[in-house]
Each structure stands twice: as structure tokens, then as C-alpha cells.
Amino acid sequence: MQLLSNIKLPAKIEYLRELISSVSHCAREQGFSPERISEIELAAEEALVNIFNYAYQGNEGDVEVICKLDPQDTLIIEILDSGVPFDMLTLGEPDTTADISERKVGGLGIFLIRKLMDDVQYQHEGPKNVLSLIVNKSKGKE
């Protein structure tokens, strides 16, 4: 596995642009199309904003974003935090067919992440939440 970048910053909204810029740079360097890079940025942004808003429950904490390339040319974006354990993959999909006034609040960001990425994985390793956003270059989504 080839390490492309690693950035660790406070889990605060004012660092979002820098974190997303790191992800964008990795995707661009791997030859993803501008459209695919926008999808990758959106998925990473949704995941990061969830961490900023919910992981530390008012306490200070960091978020780390690691970009890797596996031997099959798959881009793996790992987003790590030490906040409250949260496996977004256990949540059901929101009802997108219901009238907007009847929909339950929340869950659309997670829905977007799942739809935009080729795969999403979660692990809780010791004190860390590890969310992996996986983008396959060979799947034709670029």
C-alpha cells in the first residue's frame, strides 16, 4: 500500500478546506476526472462535517485524513478520529420517496457518501474510529 498523504488537524470546521484540499490533491494526482474528484470531495466533506459536529460532543479533538493507493490502483481515504464510536454503516437508508415535509431529519449525508463511493468501510480500532472511503479507478466511475 502506497501512502499518498497524511494530515492531522483539530476537528473544527475552520480546517475543512485544508483537509478537503489534501483529498482533492491525492485524487487529482491519481488521474481522476474533475467530476469524480467533486464526488470524492463531497463524500469526504460529509464525513468530516459529521465528525466536527458529533464525534467529540463539545470537547476538543483531532481528525486525521490519510490517502493511500493499493496495488490495484484503488484510492483509499481513511478518516480517523478518537471521538464517540459511530458506525454509519449500521444506519438504514433514508426514505427519499416520502414527501419532504414528512421525511425524518438527518441521514442524507451518510446516504450520499454510500452512493458516491465504490465502497465504505468502518472499523473501531482501540480508541479510533476509522472510516474508509474507497474509490476504484478501474470501475469506470472516473
C-alpha positions, 0 to 999 in steps of 0.5 A: 500500500502506497501512502499518498498523504497524511494530515492531522488537524483539530476537528473544527470546521475552520480546517475543512478546506485544508483537509478537503484540499489534501483529498482533492490533491491525492485524487487529482494526482491519481488521474481522476476526472474533475467530476469524480474528484467533486464526488470524492470531495463531497463524500469526504466533506460529509464525513468530516462535517459529521465528525466536527459536529458529533464525534467529540460532543463539545470537547476538543479533538483531532481528525486525521485524513490519510490517502493511500493507493493499493496495488490495484490502483484503488484510492483509499481515504481513511478518516480517523478520529478518537471521538464517540464510536459511530458506525454509519454503516449500521444506519438504514437508508433514508426514505427519499420517496416520502414527501419532504415535509414528512421525511425524518431529519438527518441521514442524507449525508451518510446516504450520499457518501454510500452512493458516491463511493465504490465502497465504505468501510468502518472499523473501531480500532482501540480508541479510533474510529476509522472510516474508509472511503474507497474509490476504484479507478478501474470501475469506470466511475472516473 
